Amino acid sequence: MLGLPTELREISGELTPESVVTRYPDIAGGMPAKLYGKNRAERVLKSAGRLLPWLLKRVK
């Protein structure tokens, strides 16, 4: 186990469907870029921004 804090584990769980939709557009049922409005995109970016620093520390 990576020791991911609970809050970040929850964020990771929220981001997983986002990565699937953007990586496999046929699953999304449409062009991923058209599925994201401003609010959704900002929410996803904010969540990713909270998770990324923790991940980068572990990669080095």
PQR file with spaces between the fields and no chain letter, atoms N, CA, C, O and H, PARSE charges and radii, in Angstrom:
ATOM       1  N    MET     1       0.850   -1.184    0.000 -0.4000 1.5000
ATOM       2  CA   MET     1       0.000    0.000    0.000 -0.0000 2.0000
ATOM       3  C    MET     1       0.887    1.234    0.000  0.5500 1.7000
ATOM       4  O    MET     1       1.940    1.250    0.637 -0.5500 1.4000
ATOM       5  N    LEU     2       0.473    2.233   -0.692 -0.4000 1.5000
ATOM       6  CA   LEU     2       1.254    3.455   -0.815 -0.0000 2.0000
ATOM       7  C    LEU     2       1.158    4.366    0.397  0.5500 1.7000
ATOM       8  O    LEU     2       1.958    5.290    0.539 -0.5500 1.4000
ATOM       9  H    LEU     2      -0.383    2.220   -1.210  0.4000 1.0000
ATOM      10  N    GLY     3       0.214    4.125    1.254 -0.4000 1.5000
ATOM      11  CA   GLY     3       0.032    4.999    2.396 -0.0000 2.0000
ATOM      12  C    GLY     3      -0.697    6.281    2.021  0.5500 1.7000
ATOM      13  O    GLY     3      -0.528    7.314    2.669 -0.5500 1.4000
ATOM      14  H    GLY     3      -0.436    3.374    1.139  0.4000 1.0000
ATOM      15  N    LEU     4      -1.494    6.211    0.988 -0.4000 1.5000
ATOM      16  CA   LEU     4      -2.246    7.373    0.534 -0.0000 2.0000
ATOM      17  C    LEU     4      -3.233    7.802    1.608  0.5500 1.7000
ATOM      18  O    LEU     4      -4.051    6.994    2.049 -0.5500 1.4000
ATOM      19  H    LEU     4      -1.631    5.372    0.461  0.4000 1.0000
ATOM      20  N    PRO     5      -3.172    9.062    2.038 -0.5600 1.5000
ATOM      21  CA   PRO     5      -4.108    9.542    3.051  0.2800 2.0000
ATOM      22  C    PRO     5      -5.557    9.389    2.576  0.5500 1.7000
ATOM      23  O    PRO     5      -5.831    9.441    1.377 -0.5500 1.4000
ATOM      24  N    THR     6      -6.459    9.203    3.501 -0.4000 1.5000
ATOM      25  CA   THR     6      -7.870    8.966    3.185 -0.0000 2.0000
ATOM      26  C    THR     6      -8.441   10.021    2.257  0.5500 1.7000
ATOM      27  O    THR     6      -9.122    9.687    1.287 -0.5500 1.4000
ATOM      28  H    THR     6      -6.237    9.160    4.475  0.4000 1.0000
ATOM      29  N    GLU     7      -8.176   11.280    2.536 -0.4000 1.5000
ATOM      30  CA   GLU     7      -8.721   12.363    1.704 -0.0000 2.0000
ATOM      31  C    GLU     7      -8.245   12.229    0.256  0.5500 1.7000
ATOM      32  O    GLU     7      -9.023   12.403   -0.682 -0.5500 1.4000
ATOM      33  H    GLU     7      -7.622   11.551    3.324  0.4000 1.0000
ATOM      34  N    LEU     8      -6.961   11.919    0.090 -0.4000 1.5000
ATOM      35  CA   LEU     8      -6.426   11.778   -1.260 -0.0000 2.0000
ATOM      36  C    LEU     8      -6.911   10.498   -1.927  0.5500 1.7000
ATOM      37  O    LEU     8      -7.043   10.450   -3.150 -0.5500 1.4000
ATOM      38  H    LEU     8      -6.329   11.778    0.852  0.4000 1.0000
ATOM      39  N    ARG     9      -7.173    9.473   -1.149 -0.4000 1.5000
ATOM      40  CA   ARG     9      -7.740    8.227   -1.690 -0.0000 2.0000
ATOM      41  C    ARG     9      -9.132    8.503   -2.259  0.5500 1.7000
ATOM      42  O    ARG     9      -9.495    7.977   -3.310 -0.5500 1.4000
ATOM      43  H    ARG     9      -7.066    9.512   -0.155  0.4000 1.0000
ATOM      44  N    GLU    10      -9.897    9.323   -1.565 -0.4000 1.5000
ATOM      45  CA   GLU    10     -11.229    9.694   -2.044 -0.0000 2.0000
ATOM      46  C    GLU    10     -11.130   10.494   -3.341  0.5500 1.7000
ATOM      47  O    GLU    10     -11.895   10.274   -4.280 -0.5500 1.4000
ATOM      48  H    GLU    10      -9.602    9.751   -0.711  0.4000 1.0000
ATOM      49  N    ILE    11     -10.180   11.421   -3.379 -0.4000 1.5000
ATOM      50  CA   ILE    11      -9.970   12.214   -4.589 -0.0000 2.0000
ATOM      51  C    ILE    11      -9.575   11.301   -5.750  0.5500 1.7000
ATOM      52  O    ILE    11     -10.070   11.456   -6.866 -0.5500 1.4000
ATOM      53  H    ILE    11      -9.559   11.599   -2.616  0.4000 1.0000
ATOM      54  N    SER    12      -8.691   10.361   -5.481 -0.4000 1.5000
ATOM      55  CA   SER    12      -8.260    9.418   -6.512 -0.0000 2.0000
ATOM      56  C    SER    12      -9.455    8.634   -7.051  0.5500 1.7000
ATOM      57  O    SER    12      -9.576    8.421   -8.257 -0.5500 1.4000
ATOM      58  H    SER    12      -8.289   10.235   -4.574  0.4000 1.0000
ATOM      59  N    GLY    13     -10.321    8.215   -6.159 -0.4000 1.5000
ATOM      60  CA   GLY    13     -11.526    7.497   -6.577 -0.0000 2.0000
ATOM      61  C    GLY    13     -12.445    8.343   -7.433  0.5500 1.7000
ATOM      62  O    GLY    13     -13.081    7.838   -8.358 -0.5500 1.4000
ATOM      63  H    GLY    13     -10.223    8.388   -5.179  0.4000 1.0000
ATOM      64  N    GLU    14     -12.517    9.630   -7.128 -0.4000 1.5000
ATOM      65  CA   GLU    14     -13.343   10.541   -7.924 -0.0000 2.0000
ATOM      66  C    GLU    14     -12.734   10.781   -9.302  0.5500 1.7000
ATOM      67  O    GLU    14     -13.462   10.975  -10.275 -0.5500 1.4000
ATOM      68  H    GLU    14     -12.000   10.040   -6.376  0.4000 1.0000
ATOM      69  N    LEU    15     -11.416   10.769   -9.391 -0.4000 1.5000
ATOM      70  CA   LEU    15     -10.744   11.049  -10.658 -0.0000 2.0000
ATOM      71  C    LEU    15     -10.664    9.839  -11.584  0.5500 1.7000
ATOM      72  O    LEU    15     -10.479   10.004  -12.790 -0.5500 1.4000
ATOM      73  H    LEU    15     -10.825   10.612   -8.601  0.4000 1.0000
ATOM      74  N    THR    16     -10.797    8.646  -11.055 -0.4000 1.5000
ATOM      75  CA   THR    16     -10.672    7.438  -11.882 -0.0000 2.0000
ATOM      76  C    THR    16     -11.645    7.431  -13.065  0.5500 1.7000
ATOM      77  O    THR    16     -11.215    7.171  -14.188 -0.5500 1.4000
ATOM      78  H    THR    16     -10.947    8.512  -10.075  0.4000 1.0000
ATOM      79  N    PRO    17     -12.928    7.702  -12.859 -0.5600 1.5000
ATOM      80  CA   PRO    17     -13.832    7.724  -14.021  0.2800 2.0000
ATOM      81  C    PRO    17     -13.444    8.797  -15.043  0.5500 1.7000
ATOM      82  O    PRO    17     -13.646    8.616  -16.244 -0.5500 1.4000
ATOM      83  N    GLU    18     -12.894    9.902  -14.569 -0.4000 1.5000
ATOM      84  CA   GLU    18     -12.476   10.968  -15.485 -0.0000 2.0000
ATOM      85  C    GLU    18     -11.370   10.471  -16.397  0.5500 1.7000
ATOM      86  O    GLU    18     -11.367   10.774  -17.590 -0.5500 1.4000
ATOM      87  H    GLU    18     -12.730   10.049  -13.594  0.4000 1.0000
ATOM      88  N    SER    19     -10.436    9.714  -15.852 -0.4000 1.5000
ATOM      89  CA   SER    19      -9.329    9.219  -16.682 -0.0000 2.0000
ATOM      90  C    SER    19      -9.813    8.177  -17.679  0.5500 1.7000
ATOM      91  O    SER    19      -9.299    8.106  -18.795 -0.5500 1.4000
ATOM      92  H    SER    19     -10.439    9.468  -14.882  0.4000 1.0000
ATOM      93  N    VAL    20     -10.779    7.381  -17.299 -0.4000 1.5000
ATOM      94  CA   VAL    20     -11.311    6.373  -18.212 -0.0000 2.0000
ATOM      95  C    VAL    20     -12.027    7.047  -19.380  0.5500 1.7000
ATOM      96  O    VAL    20     -11.834    6.666  -20.534 -0.5500 1.4000
ATOM      97  H    VAL    20     -11.197    7.438  -16.393  0.4000 1.0000
ATOM      98  N    VAL    21     -12.845    8.041  -19.082 -0.4000 1.5000
ATOM      99  CA   VAL    21     -13.601    8.744  -20.123 -0.0000 2.0000
ATOM     100  C    VAL    21     -12.666    9.443  -21.111  0.5500 1.7000
ATOM     101  O    VAL    21     -12.900    9.409  -22.319 -0.5500 1.4000
ATOM     102  H    VAL    21     -13.002    8.351  -18.144  0.4000 1.0000
ATOM     103  N    THR    22     -11.620   10.069  -20.607 -0.4000 1.5000
ATOM     104  CA   THR    22     -10.727   10.796  -21.505 -0.0000 2.0000
ATOM     105  C    THR    22      -9.776    9.871  -22.265  0.5500 1.7000
ATOM     106  O    THR    22      -9.307   10.209  -23.351 -0.5500 1.4000
ATOM     107  H    THR    22     -11.429   10.097  -19.625  0.4000 1.0000
ATOM     108  N    ARG    23      -9.501    8.724  -21.694 -0.4000 1.5000
ATOM     109  CA   ARG    23      -8.578    7.787  -22.368 -0.0000 2.0000
ATOM     110  C    ARG    23      -9.303    6.907  -23.377  0.5500 1.7000
ATOM     111  O    ARG    23      -8.736    6.540  -24.407 -0.5500 1.4000
ATOM     112  H    ARG    23      -9.881    8.449  -20.811  0.4000 1.0000
ATOM     113  N    TYR    24     -10.550    6.569  -23.084 -0.4000 1.5000
ATOM     114  CA   TYR    24     -11.336    5.686  -23.948 -0.0000 2.0000
ATOM     115  C    TYR    24     -12.626    6.402  -24.358  0.5500 1.7000
ATOM     116  O    TYR    24     -13.680    6.148  -23.775 -0.5500 1.4000
ATOM     117  H    TYR    24     -11.010    6.866  -22.248  0.4000 1.0000
ATOM     118  N    PRO    25     -12.556    7.289  -25.348 -0.5600 1.5000
ATOM     119  CA   PRO    25     -13.713    8.100  -25.710  0.2800 2.0000
ATOM     120  C    PRO    25     -14.921    7.297  -26.170  0.5500 1.7000
ATOM     121  O    PRO    25     -16.050    7.774  -26.058 -0.5500 1.4000
ATOM     122  N    ASP    26     -14.713    6.088  -26.686 -0.4000 1.5000
ATOM     123  CA   ASP    26     -15.850    5.283  -27.105 -0.0000 2.0000
ATOM     124  C    ASP    26     -16.729    4.907  -25.913  0.5500 1.7000
ATOM     125  O    ASP    26     -17.931    4.701  -26.080 -0.5500 1.4000
ATOM     126  H    ASP    26     -13.796    5.700  -26.777  0.4000 1.0000
ATOM     127  N    ILE    27     -16.157    4.816  -24.728 -0.4000 1.5000
ATOM     128  CA   ILE    27     -16.920    4.535  -23.515 -0.0000 2.0000
ATOM     129  C    ILE    27     -17.739    5.760  -23.107  0.5500 1.7000
ATOM     130  O    ILE    27     -18.827    5.628  -22.546 -0.5500 1.4000
ATOM     131  H    ILE    27     -15.181    4.983  -24.593  0.4000 1.0000
ATOM     132  N    ALA    28     -17.212    6.942  -23.391 -0.4000 1.5000
ATOM     133  CA   ALA    28     -17.847    8.191  -22.975 -0.0000 2.0000
ATOM     134  C    ALA    28     -19.157    8.440  -23.712  0.5500 1.7000
ATOM     135  O    ALA    28     -20.020    9.157  -23.207 -0.5500 1.4000
ATOM     136  H    ALA    28     -16.328    7.049  -23.846  0.4000 1.0000
ATOM     137  N    GLY    29     -19.316    7.865  -24.883 -0.4000 1.5000
ATOM     138  CA   GLY    29     -20.525    8.107  -25.642 -0.0000 2.0000
ATOM     139  C    GLY    29     -20.485    9.432  -26.397  0.5500 1.7000
ATOM     140  O    GLY    29     -21.519    9.912  -26.863 -0.5500 1.4000
ATOM     141  H    GLY    29     -18.615    7.282  -25.293  0.4000 1.0000
ATOM     142  N    GLY    30     -19.339   10.005  -26.517 -0.4000 1.5000
ATOM     143  CA   GLY    30     -19.181   11.265  -27.238 -0.0000 2.0000
ATOM     144  C    GLY    30     -17.773   11.781  -27.063  0.5500 1.7000
ATOM     145  O    GLY    30     -16.965   11.187  -26.348 -0.5500 1.4000
ATOM     146  H    GLY    30     -18.499    9.615  -26.139  0.4000 1.0000
ATOM     147  N    MET    31     -17.484   12.881  -27.714 -0.4000 1.5000
ATOM     148  CA   MET    31     -16.158   13.475  -27.604 -0.0000 2.0000
ATOM     149  C    MET    31     -15.969   14.008  -26.185  0.5500 1.7000
ATOM     150  O    MET    31     -16.743   14.857  -25.741 -0.5500 1.4000
ATOM     151  H    MET    31     -18.140   13.363  -28.295  0.4000 1.0000
ATOM     152  N    PRO    32     -14.959   13.529  -25.469 -0.5600 1.5000
ATOM     153  CA   PRO    32     -14.756   13.958  -24.081  0.2800 2.0000
ATOM     154  C    PRO    32     -14.713   15.477  -23.911  0.5500 1.7000
ATOM     155  O    PRO    32     -15.212   15.998  -22.914 -0.5500 1.4000
ATOM     156  N    ALA    33     -14.134   16.179  -24.856 -0.4000 1.5000
ATOM     157  CA   ALA    33     -14.047   17.639  -24.740 -0.0000 2.0000
ATOM     158  C    ALA    33     -15.427   18.285  -24.692  0.5500 1.7000
ATOM     159  O    ALA    33     -15.594   19.357  -24.110 -0.5500 1.4000
ATOM     160  H    ALA    33     -13.728   15.755  -25.666  0.4000 1.0000
ATOM     161  N    LYS    34     -16.396   17.645  -25.292 -0.4000 1.5000
ATOM     162  CA   LYS    34     -17.757   18.201  -25.295 -0.0000 2.0000
ATOM     163  C    LYS    34     -18.549   17.798  -24.048  0.5500 1.7000
ATOM     164  O    LYS    34     -19.631   18.330  -23.798 -0.5500 1.4000
ATOM     165  H    LYS    34     -16.259   16.774  -25.765  0.4000 1.0000
ATOM     166  N    LEU    35     -18.017   16.872  -23.281 -0.4000 1.5000
ATOM     167  CA   LEU    35     -18.705   16.415  -22.069 -0.0000 2.0000
ATOM     168  C    LEU    35     -18.374   17.273  -20.854  0.5500 1.7000
ATOM     169  O    LEU    35     -19.028   17.166  -19.817 -0.5500 1.4000
ATOM     170  H    LEU    35     -17.139   16.440  -23.484  0.4000 1.0000
ATOM     171  N    TYR    36     -17.361   18.122  -20.981 -0.4000 1.5000
ATOM     172  CA   TYR    36     -16.874   18.899  -19.851 -0.0000 2.0000
ATOM     173  C    TYR    36     -17.252   20.360  -19.996  0.5500 1.7000
ATOM     174  O    TYR    36     -16.823   21.046  -20.923 -0.5500 1.4000
ATOM     175  H    TYR    36     -16.829   18.209  -21.823  0.4000 1.0000
ATOM     176  N    GLY    37     -18.064   20.816  -19.058 -0.4000 1.5000
ATOM     177  CA   GLY    37     -18.326   22.245  -18.970 -0.0000 2.0000
ATOM     178  C    GLY    37     -17.268   22.877  -18.086  0.5500 1.7000
ATOM     179  O    GLY    37     -16.413   22.184  -17.535 -0.5500 1.4000
ATOM     180  H    GLY    37     -18.412   20.258  -18.304  0.4000 1.0000
ATOM     181  N    LYS    38     -17.327   24.172  -17.953 -0.4000 1.5000
ATOM     182  CA   LYS    38     -16.326   24.895  -17.171 -0.0000 2.0000
ATOM     183  C    LYS    38     -16.287   24.430  -15.722  0.5500 1.7000
ATOM     184  O    LYS    38     -15.207   24.210  -15.175 -0.5500 1.4000
ATOM     185  H    LYS    38     -18.022   24.735  -18.400  0.4000 1.0000
ATOM     186  N    ASN    39     -17.443   24.277  -15.094 -0.4000 1.5000
ATOM     187  CA   ASN    39     -17.486   23.879  -13.678 -0.0000 2.0000
ATOM     188  C    ASN    39     -16.895   22.494  -13.454  0.5500 1.7000
ATOM     189  O    ASN    39     -16.134   22.282  -12.510 -0.5500 1.4000
ATOM     190  H    ASN    39     -18.321   24.455  -15.538  0.4000 1.0000
ATOM     191  N    ARG    40     -17.245   21.560  -14.317 -0.4000 1.5000
ATOM     192  CA   ARG    40     -16.721   20.200  -14.165 -0.0000 2.0000
ATOM     193  C    ARG    40     -15.211   20.187  -14.384  0.5500 1.7000
ATOM     194  O    ARG    40     -14.475   19.551  -13.630 -0.5500 1.4000
ATOM     195  H    ARG    40     -17.863   21.733  -15.084  0.4000 1.0000
ATOM     196  N    ALA    41     -14.755   20.887  -15.414 -0.4000 1.5000
ATOM     197  CA   ALA    41     -13.324   20.931  -15.691 -0.0000 2.0000
ATOM     198  C    ALA    41     -12.555   21.554  -14.531  0.5500 1.7000
ATOM     199  O    ALA    41     -11.493   21.056  -14.156 -0.5500 1.4000
ATOM     200  H    ALA    41     -15.353   21.404  -16.026  0.4000 1.0000
ATOM     201  N    GLU    42     -13.068   22.620  -13.968 -0.4000 1.5000
ATOM     202  CA   GLU    42     -12.394   23.270  -12.831 -0.0000 2.0000
ATOM     203  C    GLU    42     -12.360   22.366  -11.613  0.5500 1.7000
ATOM     204  O    GLU    42     -11.362   22.333  -10.893 -0.5500 1.4000
ATOM     205  H    GLU    42     -13.930   23.025  -14.273  0.4000 1.0000
ATOM     206  N    ARG    43     -13.439   21.631  -11.373 -0.4000 1.5000
ATOM     207  CA   ARG    43     -13.492   20.708  -10.237 -0.0000 2.0000
ATOM     208  C    ARG    43     -12.450   19.596  -10.391  0.5500 1.7000
ATOM     209  O    ARG    43     -11.738   19.263   -9.444 -0.5500 1.4000
ATOM     210  H    ARG    43     -14.250   21.658  -11.958  0.4000 1.0000
ATOM     211  N    VAL    44     -12.372   19.033  -11.586 -0.4000 1.5000
ATOM     212  CA   VAL    44     -11.426   17.954  -11.844 -0.0000 2.0000
ATOM     213  C    VAL    44      -9.988   18.463  -11.717  0.5500 1.7000
ATOM     214  O    VAL    44      -9.145   17.797  -11.116 -0.5500 1.4000
ATOM     215  H    VAL    44     -12.951   19.303  -12.356  0.4000 1.0000
ATOM     216  N    LEU    45      -9.710   19.632  -12.277 -0.4000 1.5000
ATOM     217  CA   LEU    45      -8.358   20.194  -12.189 -0.0000 2.0000
ATOM     218  C    LEU    45      -7.967   20.492  -10.746  0.5500 1.7000
ATOM     219  O    LEU    45      -6.824   20.264  -10.351 -0.5500 1.4000
ATOM     220  H    LEU    45     -10.394   20.173  -12.765  0.4000 1.0000
ATOM     221  N    LYS    46      -8.903   20.998   -9.965 -0.4000 1.5000
ATOM     222  CA   LYS    46      -8.626   21.290   -8.560 -0.0000 2.0000
ATOM     223  C    LYS    46      -8.305   19.995   -7.804  0.5500 1.7000
ATOM     224  O    LYS    46      -7.356   19.946   -7.020 -0.5500 1.4000
ATOM     225  H    LYS    46      -9.832   21.184  -10.286  0.4000 1.0000
ATOM     226  N    SER    47      -9.090   18.966   -8.042 -0.4000 1.5000
ATOM     227  CA   SER    47      -8.846   17.683   -7.380 -0.0000 2.0000
ATOM     228  C    SER    47      -7.494   17.101   -7.786  0.5500 1.7000
ATOM     229  O    SER    47      -6.739   16.626   -6.938 -0.5500 1.4000
ATOM     230  H    SER    47      -9.860   19.006   -8.679  0.4000 1.0000
ATOM     231  N    ALA    48      -7.193   17.138   -9.072 -0.4000 1.5000
ATOM     232  CA   ALA    48      -5.916   16.621   -9.549 -0.0000 2.0000
ATOM     233  C    ALA    48      -4.757   17.419   -8.955  0.5500 1.7000
ATOM     234  O    ALA    48      -3.710   16.859   -8.631 -0.5500 1.4000
ATOM     235  H    ALA    48      -7.807   17.524   -9.761  0.4000 1.0000
ATOM     236  N    GLY    49      -4.951   18.727   -8.814 -0.4000 1.5000
ATOM     237  CA   GLY    49      -3.919   19.576   -8.241 -0.0000 2.0000
ATOM     238  C    GLY    49      -3.643   19.265   -6.782  0.5500 1.7000
ATOM     239  O    GLY    49      -2.537   19.505   -6.298 -0.5500 1.4000
ATOM     240  H    GLY    49      -5.802   19.182   -9.077  0.4000 1.0000
ATOM     241  N    ARG    50      -4.618   18.741   -6.083 -0.4000 1.5000
ATOM     242  CA   ARG    50      -4.420   18.355   -4.685 -0.0000 2.0000
ATOM     243  C    ARG    50      -3.701   17.012   -4.579  0.5500 1.7000
ATOM     244  O    ARG    50      -2.943   16.778   -3.638 -0.5500 1.4000
ATOM     245  H    ARG    50      -5.516   18.546   -6.476  0.4000 1.0000
ATOM     246  N    LEU    51      -3.940   16.150   -5.532 -0.4000 1.5000
ATOM     247  CA   LEU    51      -3.349   14.812   -5.513 -0.0000 2.0000
ATOM     248  C    LEU    51      -1.924   14.787   -6.083  0.5500 1.7000
ATOM     249  O    LEU    51      -1.073   14.052   -5.583 -0.5500 1.4000
ATOM     250  H    LEU    51      -4.556   16.341   -6.297  0.4000 1.0000
ATOM     251  N    LEU    52      -1.668   15.564   -7.095 -0.4000 1.5000
ATOM     252  CA   LEU    52      -0.394   15.523   -7.809 -0.0000 2.0000
ATOM     253  C    LEU    52       0.842   15.749   -6.939  0.5500 1.7000
ATOM     254  O    LEU    52       1.801   14.991   -7.080 -0.5500 1.4000
ATOM     255  H    LEU    52      -2.359   16.162   -7.501  0.4000 1.0000
ATOM     256  N    PRO    53       0.880   16.732   -6.058 -0.5600 1.5000
ATOM     257  CA   PRO    53       2.092   16.921   -5.244  0.2800 2.0000
ATOM     258  C    PRO    53       2.452   15.681   -4.414  0.5500 1.7000
ATOM     259  O    PRO    53       3.627   15.332   -4.297 -0.5500 1.4000
ATOM     260  N    TRP    54       1.463   15.032   -3.853 -0.4000 1.5000
ATOM     261  CA   TRP    54       1.712   13.819   -3.063 -0.0000 2.0000
ATOM     262  C    TRP    54       2.318   12.737   -3.957  0.5500 1.7000
ATOM     263  O    TRP    54       3.284   12.078   -3.574 -0.5500 1.4000
ATOM     264  H    TRP    54       0.509   15.315   -3.948  0.4000 1.0000
ATOM     265  N    LEU    55       1.744   12.555   -5.153 -0.4000 1.5000
ATOM     266  CA   LEU    55       2.242   11.535   -6.069 -0.0000 2.0000
ATOM     267  C    LEU    55       3.666   11.826   -6.535  0.5500 1.7000
ATOM     268  O    LEU    55       4.492   10.916   -6.611 -0.5500 1.4000
ATOM     269  H    LEU    55       0.958   13.090   -5.464  0.4000 1.0000
ATOM     270  N    LEU    56       3.956   13.079   -6.845 -0.4000 1.5000
ATOM     271  CA   LEU    56       5.285   13.435   -7.318 -0.0000 2.0000
ATOM     272  C    LEU    56       6.361   13.176   -6.275  0.5500 1.7000
ATOM     273  O    LEU    56       7.481   12.808   -6.629 -0.5500 1.4000
ATOM     274  H    LEU    56       3.286   13.819   -6.783  0.4000 1.0000
ATOM     275  N    LYS    57       6.051   13.358   -5.014 -0.4000 1.5000
ATOM     276  CA   LYS    57       7.011   13.074   -3.944 -0.0000 2.0000
ATOM     277  C    LYS    57       7.370   11.586   -3.908  0.5500 1.7000
ATOM     278  O    LYS    57       8.493   11.218   -3.562 -0.5500 1.4000
ATOM     279  H    LYS    57       5.141   13.657   -4.726  0.4000 1.0000
ATOM     280  N    ARG    58       6.399   10.732   -4.272 -0.4000 1.5000
ATOM     281  CA   ARG    58       6.639    9.291   -4.191 -0.0000 2.0000
ATOM     282  C    ARG    58       7.338    8.750   -5.430  0.5500 1.7000
ATOM     283  O    ARG    58       7.936    7.675   -5.374 -0.5500 1.4000
ATOM     284  H    ARG    58       5.487   11.031   -4.554  0.4000 1.0000
ATOM     285  N    VAL    59       7.281    9.453   -6.525 -0.4000 1.5000
ATOM     286  CA   VAL    59       7.873    8.990   -7.762 -0.0000 2.0000
ATOM     287  C    VAL    59       9.386    9.176   -7.769  0.5500 1.7000
ATOM     288  O    VAL    59      10.100    8.391   -8.393 -0.5500 1.4000
ATOM     289  H    VAL    59       6.796   10.326   -6.571  0.4000 1.0000
ATOM     290  N    LYS    60       9.873   10.178   -7.101 -0.4000 1.5000
ATOM     291  CA   LYS    60      11.303   10.505   -7.116 -0.0000 2.0000
ATOM     292  C    LYS    60      12.134    9.465   -6.438  0.5500 1.7000
ATOM     293  O    LYS    60      13.356    9.599   -6.370 -0.5500 1.4000
ATOM     294  H    LYS    60       9.293   10.816   -6.594  0.4000 1.0000
